[in-house]
Amino acid sequence: MPRMPKNMKGGRPQVSIFKTLGRAIKMLFKFYPVLVPITIVCIIFSAVASAIPAFFLQKVIADIEVWRDTGDWAGAKEDIVPKIMLLIGMYVLSIIAITAWSQIMAYMTQGYLSKLRCYMFDDMQDLPIKYFDTHKHGDIMSCYTNDIDTLRQLISQSLPSLLQACVIVVTVFCIMIYYSVWLTLVLMAGVLLMMLVSSVIGKGSAKYFISQQRSVGKTEGFIQEIMNGQKVVKVFCHEEQSQKDFDAVNEELCENMYRAHAFANSLGPIIMNLGNIMYVIIAVVGGLFLISGMSNLSISGLGFSIDIIIPFLSMTKQFTGNINQVSQQINAIVMGAAGAERVFAMTDQPSEEDNGYVTLVNAKVAADGTITETTERTHQWAWKHPHTADGSVTYTLLEGDVTLDGVDFGYEPDKQVLYDVSVYAKPGQKVAFVGATGAGKTTITNLINRFYDIADGKIRYDGININKIRKSDLRRSLGIVLQETNLFTGTVMENIRYGRLDATDEECKQAARLAGAHGFIMRLPMGYDTELSNNGSNLSQGQRQLIAIARAAVADPPVMILDEATSSIDTRTEAIVQKGMDALMKGRTVFVIAHRLSTVKNSDVIMVLDHGHIIERGSHDKLIAEKGTYYQLYTGAFELE
C-alpha cells in the first residue's frame, strides 16, 4: 500500500483530510470491489425514491383542482389512483434497497475493520524496537480501539448518510428547477448563507476533533502507564501526584472534546432554524408571486399556482433538512478522518530494515568436513552464503564465534552510548559484562541481536558481518533470557514452547528440568496445562523467570544471552538454576550480564564497563589480582551503582 505523503508543521505530520478519506475509501473498494458499487446503487435508489413524493404531490393536487373545477369524480380517480400506486411501489422498492444496503454495509464495515486491524498488526510486527521505545503503548493501543471505532462510524454511518443526503439534495434541486426557477433562486440565497455558517463552524469543530483524537491517545497511554506501575505508585505514596498528573491530561481531553462538540452541537440547530426561516420566506414569496399574477420561469412551463407552491414548500423542508444532515455528517467525517490519520500514521512508519541475504540452515557435516544443507533437524547449523558475483553458495558452520571490533553506538545521533568497544567471544566461551546501570551492558547484546544498528565499527558472527545475515535467522541462532520476563496468555507448556514452536511436549519438559522449573510446575494445579494470564501474575517472580529460562533452553540455540537472568531468583533457587544453566551453557557461546558477581566467577572473560568504555577485561582471577575496579566491586569496596 502506498505511503501517505507528509509535511511537517509544528513538529507533527499534517495530512490533508481529503487525502486521508480518499485513502480509507480506496481501501474499502480494494477489499470489496463488487459490494461497494452495489451498496452505492442501493443508497442512490433509496435516496431518489424518498425525494420524488413532491413531484407526485404536485400531480395529485393538479388532478384534485381539475376535479374541483369539473366535478369529474371518475376521471380524477382514474388519474390519481395509478400515481398513488406507483408511489407506493417505489416506496416498497426503496425499503428493499435500504434493507439491502444497511445489511451489506454492516458486513463490509466489520470486515473492513477486521482486515485493517490485521493490516495494522502485521505492520506493527515489522516496526523497529526503537518505535516502541519512543511511543507509549497505551497510545498505540488507542489506534486499535478508539481510532478504529471512529472509522467504524465513518464507514457504516457517516459516509452512507452523506451520500444519501447529497443525492436527495441534488434530486430535489432538479425537481425545484423543473417547477420554478424564481423560487429556487430565493431558496439558494438561503442555502448560501447556510453553507457560509457551516464553513465557519465546521473549521472550528474540525480542528478540535483532530485534537480530541490525539488527546484520547495521550490519556489512554497515561492510564496504562500508571496501571503498569501501580505497585510503584503505592509504595512511594504517589497517588495524589498521579491524580494531579491525570487531572491535567484529562482536562486537556475535556477541553478539546468540549470545544469540538460545542461547535458541532451548535451547527445542527442553527442550520435547522435557518431552514425554518427559509420555509417561511418561500411561503411568503410564493404567495406574493401567486397574488401578483407574476409569470413563472420553469422547465415545466406551469404558471404559479397552489399545486406548485405546496409541493415547493415540502421540497424546501426536505432540501434544508438534508443540507443540515450533510453539515452534521461532516463533523463525524472529520472525526473519522482524524482517527484514520492516526491509524495510517502508525502503518506508515518505516519498517525495520533488513538487507540480509545470509540464512541459517540445518546442516550435515561429512567426515571430510564437507557441509551440506538438509531439512532434518540435526542440531547442527550452517550459514548459507550466496555470492552474487559468481552465483556460488558457500556454507559456514555455525560455531558461535562473535566479534565486536571498534563499535560506536548511540540511541540518538547526539547521545553516544558505546565508545570503541571490542569484544572477542570464541565458540563455547562464557563472556560476562559487569558495570553500573547505564554502562552499556544491555546495549551490547541489543546490537548483537540487531535491535539497533551500530554507528561505526564491525560486528561479525562466525566471520560474517551481521549486516549480511537476515535478521530472523540471526535472532533464531540466539537464545535470550531478559531481565524483564514476559509471559503470554496460555498454558505453561505453550509459554515454554514459544521458544520453538515445533518442540514436542517431552522436549519442553526436558527444557524445564534443565532450567530447574519442572518441580514447581508439577505442583501447579494443572501442571504444564495450568493457564497463565496477565503476564503470569499467578506465579512468583522467580517462577516466571524459570519459565523464561526454560523457553530459551527449548530453542536449543548455539549462542545464549542472559541479561540478569537470575536477578529475580532467591539465593536457594539460584543454586538450583545455576546447575541447569551450566548444563545449558555447555558447548555454547554465552554472554552474561549480571549484578551478582558471584554468578560470573566461572566466566572465561569478564569485561568491566564504565560509561560506554571497556575499562578492564580478563578472567576472575586475573582481575582480582590486578586489584582494579572489578576487585573493588567484588570485595565491596564500592557498589555497582
N, C-alpha and C positions, 0 to 999 in steps of 0.2 A: 504494500500500500504506500502511495507517495507521502512524503513527509510534508508537514504543514509549514509553509513559509512563515518566518517570524521576523519581527524587528523589535528592537529594544527601546523601551521608554520607561524611565524611572527604575531601571534595573529589573523590569518584569516584561516577559514577552507579551506583545499586544497583537491580537489576531482579529481580523475582520469577522464580525458576527455572521455576515452573509457567507463568507468562505467556510466558516465552521459549520453552519447549517447545510451548506451545499455538500460538504464532505459527509455529514451524518446521513443526509438523504441519499447520496450516491452509494453509501454502504448498504442502505436499505434496498435500493434497486439491485445491487450486486447480489445480496443474499436471496432476494425474492423477485427475480426478473419477470415472472408471469403474474404473481398475485398482486403486486403493486399496481400495474395498469388496470387489472380487473377492479381493484378497490377504488381507484380514481374514477373509473367509468360509473360505478355504482353511486359514489358520492355525488358526482355531477348530475346523474339522472335524478336522484332523490332531491337535490337542491333545485333543479329546474321544475320538478313536479310541485314543489312547495311554493314556487314563485308565480305560477301561472293562474291561480284562482282569480286574481284581479281581472285577467283577460276574459275569463268565463263570466265573472260577475258583471262586467260591462255588457256582454251579450245578453245575459238574463234580464238585466234591468231594461235594456233596449226592447226586448221582447215584451216585458211587462207594460212598458209605456205604449207599445203598439196595441196590446190587448186592451189597455185602458181607453185608448182613443177609438178603437174599432169595435170593442166588445166581442171580439172573436176568441172565445174561450178555447175552442177546439184547435184553432191554428196556433195559439200561444202554447198550448200543451204539447203539440207536435214539435214545436221549436225548442222548448225549454227542456223537456224530459231527456232527449238524446244528449244535450250538453251536460246535464247533471250526471247521467250515467257514464259519460266519457270521463268526467272529472273524478267520479268515484273509482272508476277503473284505473286511472292514473295514480290515485292515492294508494290503491291496493298494491300496484306495482312499486310505488315509492316505498311502502312499508317493507316489501320483499327486498328491495335494494338496500334499505337501511339495515335490515337484519343481516343481510349478506356481508356488507362492508364492515359492520361492527364486529361480527364474528371473525371474519378474516383478519381484521386489524388486531384483534386480541391475540390471535395465533401468531401473526407476524411480529407484534411488539415483543412478546415473551421470547420468541425465537431469536429476534434481533438482539435483545439484551443478553440472552444466553451466549450467543456467538460473540458478542462484543466483550463480555466478561472473559470468555476463553481467549480471545484475541489479546486482551489486556494482560491476562495471567501469563500467556505464552511470551509476550514481550517483556514482562517483568522478570521472567526467569533468565532472560538474556542480558539484563542490566548489570553493570559492574557493581562490585561491592561498595564502591565509593558513593553510589547513588543512595543506598540505604544508610550509609553513614551520615549523609548530609540532609536527609529528609525524614521528618517524623513519621513513624509507622502509622500513627492514627490519621495523619493527613493522607497517606496513601490509601488506608482503609476507606476513608471518606469518598474516594473516587469510585470504589466498588459498591458503596451503599447510597449515600446521598446524591452524588452526581449521576449515578446510573438511574436513580429514581426520577430525577428531573428529566432525563432522556425518555423515560417511560411515559411521563406526562406529555412530553413534546410529541412523541411518535403516535401515541394512542389517542390523544385528545386534542392537543392544540393544532397540529397541522391539519387533521381532517376537518376540525371545526372552522379553521381559517379558510380552507379550500371551499367548504360548503357555503360559508358566508360570502366569500368573494363571488362564487358562481351565482348566488341569489342576487347580490348587488348588481352584477352585470346583466342578468336576465331581467330584473325589474327595471333597470335603467333603459334597456332596449324597449320594453313594453311602454314605459312612460314616454319615451321619444316618439313611439308609434302613435300615441294618443294626443300628446300635447307638448310641443317644443317650449312654448312660453312657460307653462307650469314647471317643466323640467329645469329650465334655466333658473327659475326662482328657487327651486329646491337645491340646485347645485351651488348657488351662492351660500346657502346654509351649510352644505357639505364641506365647502372650502374652509369655512370657519371651524367646523368640527375637526378637519384634518390639521389645521393650524394648532388647535388646542391639544390634539393627540400628539403632535410632534413635540411641542414644548414639554408636556408632562411625560411623554414616553422617554425622552432623552434622560430626564432625571431618574426615572424608575430603572432604566437600563443600567445606568452607572452603578446604582446601589444594589441591584440584583446580582451583578457581577461581583461586587464587593461582598455581598452576603454569602455567595458560594465559597469564596476564599476564607471568610471568617468561620464558616461551618467547619471546613477542613482544619483550620487552626485550633478551634475549640475541641474537636474530636481528638486531635493529636495531643493536646494538653491533658485531656481526661485520661487517655490511655497511658500517658507518661506517669501520671500520678497513681493510676491503678497498679502499674508495674512496680512502682516504688513505694507502695503503701506501707511496707514494714519500716522503711527508712523514714517516711513521714512521721509515723507514730513514735519510733524510737527517739527521734530528735524533737518531738513535740512541735512539729512544723505545720500542724493542722490549720492554725489561724493564718499563717502566712500563705499557705496553699490556697485557702479560701479567698484571700485578698487577690492573689495572682489570678485565680479563676474568675473572680468578680470583674477584673479588668478585661480579660479575654471575652467574658460573657457580655459585658457592657458594650464592647465593640460590635459583637454579633447583634445584640439587641438594637443598637443604634442603626446599623446598616439595614436590618430587617424592618425596623420602624419606618425609615425613610423610603425604602423600596415600596413597602405596602401602603404608605401614606400617599405616595404618588399614584400607585396602581388603584387603590380603593377610591380615590377621588375622581379618577378618569371616567369610570363607568357612569356614576350619577350625573356628572357634567354632560357627557355625551347624550345620555338618555333625556335629560331635560332640554338640551338643545334640540333634540329630535321632537320633543313635545311642542316646543316653540315653533319649529318648522311645520308641524302638523296644523297648528292654529293659523300660521301665516298662509299656508297653502289653502286652507278652508276659506280664509278671508279673501285672498287674491282670486281664487276660483269663483267665489260668489260675486265679487266685483266684475270679473270678466263676464260672468253669466248675465248679471243685471244690465251691464253696459251694452250687451249685444256685440261685444268685440269678436272679430273673426279669429278662429283658431288656426294656428300653424301646426300641422301634423302630417304624418305619413298616411294616416288612416283616411284623411280627408273629412273627418267628422268635425262639426262645429261644437262650441261649448254647450254642454247640456248636462243635466243631472246624472245621466248614465256615464259621463266622463268624470265629473267631479268626485262622485262617491268612490268609484274604484281607485281614482288617483289618490284620495286620502288614505285608503287602505294600503296602497303601494308606498306612500310616504312613510307610514308607520313601519312597514316591512323593511324599507330601504334604510331608514335611520337606525332601526333596531339591529340590522346586520352590520352597519357601519360601527355601531357600538360593540358588536360581537368581535369584529376584526380588531378594534382597539384593545379589547380585553385579552384576546389571544396573543397579541404582540408581547404583552408582559410575560406570559407563560413561555413564549418562544424565546424571549431574551434570557430568561432564567435557564431554560433548557440548553440554550447555546452556551451560557456560562459554564454549565455542568459539562457539556461536550468539550469545551475548550480545555478544561482541567483533565478530562479523560485523555484527549488527544495529546495534551502536553506531556503526559506520562508515557504514552505509547510512542511518542516521537523522540524520546530520549535516545541518544545513540547507544546501540547495543555494545556489549563487551567485545572488543576487537579480538579476533583470533585468526592469525595468518599462518598458524602452524600446519605443517604437512607431514611431520614425522609422527607415526602412530605406534601404539603399543599392541603387540600381538602375542598369542600363545606360541611357544617355540619348542622345538625338539633339537637337541644337540647330539650330533653323531659322534662316534668315537674319535674321528679325525678333527673334531671341533667345528664341523660344518653346521650351520644353523638353518633350520627350515621352519616355515610357518605352518601352523596346524590349528584346527578348530577345537581340538580337545583341550581340556584344562589340565596342563602338565605341571603346573606350579613353577614353570619357568617362562620368563617373558623376554621379549626382544624388541628393540626399537626398529621399526621398518622405515628405512630412509630412502625415498625415491630421489633420484638425481635427474633433474630436467636436462642437464647438458647432454648426456648420452642415453637417457631413458633407462638406465640401470637402476637396480634396487639392492641396497645393502642392508644387512641385519647386524645390529649390535646388541649383544647380550645385556639385559638389564641387571646390573650388579649393585647399583646404589651408590655410585661414585658422584658426589655432589661437590661442586666447587663454586665459591663466590670470589671473584677477583676484582678488587678495587671498586666495590659497589658504593655509589652515592644514591641517596633517595630522600625525597620529601613528599609528604602528603599534599602539600601546596608548593608551587614553584619557589615561593619566597621563604619557606619554612623547612629547611633541610633537617632530616632526622638521622640519617646514617652518613658517615664520612669515611670513604676509602676502606670499606670493610672487606676483609679477605678471610674466607673460611675454606678449609680443605677437609672434607669428610670422606674417608676411604670406605670401601664396602665393608659392612659389618662393624664399623666403629660407632661408638656412642659419644656424641658431641653434646656438651652441656653449655647453656648460656645462663650466666648469673649477672645480677646487677640490680640497681634500683628501678622502681617503676618509672617508665618513660625513657629507659636507657636505650631501647630499640630491640629488645629480645624478640618479642612477638612480631615486630615488623620484619625481621629477617625471615621468619617462617612464612609470613604472608607473601614475601617476594618469591620464595621457593615455589609456592602454590600459584604464583602469578595472579593473586588477587589484585596486585598492583604491579606496574612495570617500573623498572629502575630508570634513574636519570642518566647514570653513567656506569661503566664497568661491564662485567660479563658474569652470567650465571650459567654453568654447564652441568649437564646431567649425563653421566657416562660419556663425557667428552662432547656432547651435543649441546649447542646453545639452546636454552629452553624456549627462546622465542620461535624456534623452528618446530617445537613439539606442540601438537594440538592440545589445547588446554584440558579437554575432557580426558585425554589419555594421560597427560601429566598428572592430573589430580587422582586418576584411578590408580596410579602407581604409589600414591602416598596415603598412609593411614594417619588420621588426625584425631587426637583427643583434646578438646578445647577446655579452657578453664571454666567457661560458662557452658553448662550442659543443656542441650535442647533435646527433649523427648517429645514424640508426636502422639496424637490420639490414636490408640490401637493397643494391641496386646504387647506384653513384654517380648514375646517371640518376634512379633513384627518389628519392634524397635531394634532388636539385635540384627534381624535380617536386613535392616536398612543399609547395613554396611555392604551387603552383596545379595541382591535380590534372588539369585539362583541358588543360594545356600540352602542345604537341607536342614530339617529340624535338628538332626544329630550334630551337624556342623555348628549350628547356633549354640547348642548346649555345650559342645566342646569348647567353644569360644568363651562361654560364660564360666566354665570351670577354669579355663586358663586365666581369666580375669579375677577369679575368686568370687564371682557373683552367683554361682549355682546354688550355694547353700541357702542364701536368703530368698532367692527366687522360689525355691521349693517350699519355703514356709509361707509364701503368699497364698491368699485364699484359693486361687485357681492356678497356682504355679506359673508356668510360662504363658498360660492363657488369661492371666489377670489383665483386665483392661486398665490402661493408663489414660489419664486425661489431664488437661490444664498443666502441661509440661511435667507430668509425673508428680503432681502435688501430694499424692497419697504415699510417696516414698520419701525417705530421708535424703538429704543432700548427698551423703556418701553412697547410698544405694543407687541414686541416679547416675552418679559418676562411674560406678562399677558397670552399669549397663552401657554407658557410653564407651568404656574401655572394651567391653565385650563386642560392641558394634564395630570398633576398629579392628579387633582381633579376627572377626569372621571375614573381613575383607582380605586378610592374608596378604598385606602389601609388603613390598621389599624395603620400603622406607617408611619409618614412623616418625611423627611429630607429636610430642607430648608437651602441651602447653599447660603447665601447672596441673597435670593430670591427677595428682593425689592431693591437691590443695584442700579439697572438701572432705577428706577422709581422716578419721581419727588415727592415732598412733598405732593402736592394736590392729585396726583394719588395714592400715598402710603396710604393716608387715606381711599380712596375707596377700595383699595385692602385689607387693613388690616381688614376691616369688613368681606370681603369674606374669608380671611384667618382664622379669628377667627371662622367663621362658619365651615370652612373646618377642622380645628384642633379639633373641639369639639368632645370629646369622643375618640380621638386618642392619641397615644404617639407621641410626636413631638420633633425632635432635630432641634434647630435653630442655625445657625451661622450668626452673624451679626456684622458689624462695627457700625451701628447706634444703639446705646444703648437704644434709645427710643423705639425700636421695641421689646426689650426683657424685659421690665419692668414687664410685667404681667406673666413672666415665673415662674414656680413653683421652679425651681432650676437654678441658674446661676453659671457657672463654669468659672473661670478665669485661662487661661493657659499662661505659660511663658516658652519658650524653652523646650516644651515637658512635663512639670510638671504642675499638677493642684495645684495652689498656694492658691486659695480661692474658696469656694463653699457656696451657700445659696441663700435665696430669695433676691430680690432687696432691700427691707427694711433692712434686716439683714446685707447685705454687705455695705449698706450706713452707717448703724450705726457703723460698725466696722472701718470705715474710713481707709480702706486699699487701695490696688491697684484699685479695682473697683470704690471706692469712688473718687479717683483721676482721673480715666478715665471719670467717669460720670460728674464730676464737671469741667473737662477740665484742671485739674492741669498738666497733660501731655497727649500727644496724644498716640493713639494706636500704632503708628509706632515707 
